[in-house]
Amino acid sequence: MTDDPDTPAAPEGGGPGADDLVAEIGRLEDDARVRVAAAGSADELRAVESDVLGKRSGFNGLRKRLGGLDAESRRTVGKVLHAATEAVGAAVIERRAVLEAAQRTEQLIDERLDLTEVLPGRPAGHLHLVTQAIQELEDVFVGMGFTVAEGPEVETDWNNFGALNFPPGHPARDMYDTLYVDFGGPGSTVLRTHTSPVQVRVMTGGPPPYYSVMPGRVFRSDTADATHMPVFHQIEGLVVDRDITFADLAGTIDAFTKAYFGGDFTSRLRPSYFPFTEPSAEFDIQRPDGTWLELGGCGMVHPDVLRNCGIDPDEWQGFAFGFGIDRLAAARHGVDDLRDLFTNDIRFLTQF
Ligand code: PHE
């Protein structure tokens, strides 16, 4: 706008007032530079920019006065004015770059993630000692070629007792302090007192051979003390095939003992009685220090049990065993009161 063709022409040469205007431009420029340099933030700089370069700025007022000059002076002063506003504009851009860089640095520091910081995090928890024992036992038996089977905790009297050769009123029923469930006819439904009814479910569920272990929760109306719980866990084993003998039972028990407890443990069988095995035995394991731990019961599957499950005992024979898991886990970890396993005190449980 220094050479507006619509502006009436003025006399040539630096007429009076031109020098004053140039000096004033110089002062405006100096003042503008000082204010731009002093702007401490992008917002402040924007305000300064509109003050010193905008419509109501000193430069703009001066620009309107150019019309009163002759053409030569107008060109000269116009050039100076143009140079001054360009210079102030450049100073604004430069200052803005500096302020933005500073703001970015500050933001980076504010938002920096301290990757060395260690936070406590959420504790993950772990499986219960008894669950761990069940899984370890399953692993050992699966490694020996067994499959894992399960049955319900609420059972029929037939599966828990009848099919296993305990007729109603049979004295062997007294070994089990049975909890009855108020369902069906009186005495027809029980909380299973052992995992042996799962043998019946396996044998009626498909044809032999069977090589199965059956872990699970069992119930007896015992008063809780250091070595008894009304709810505890057992694992059952069942093998039915052709030509299975008592030697297979003894060998399996010993192979399991060494696989689970270690090669320096041995096992022994002692004569015993269960209605569903014949002959029957208790099995104990011997620790390396020579002491014995009674583990569970076992025996050859009684022919009547096979018959009750629709299996011909002249063609198929087998053995079964069963033992408690809770006492085993407790003994292994030096827990001397079974109740500690089930009170769910986190200080106790986190040790395992
Ligand atoms: N079910 C028996 C018990 O709980 C243990 C056992 C299982 C005995 C299998 C022989 C065969 O005492």
Residues whose N, C-alpha, C, O or C-beta is under 5 A from the ligand:
A	BS01	LIG	T193 H194 S196 F274 T277 G297 C298 G299 A320 F321 G322
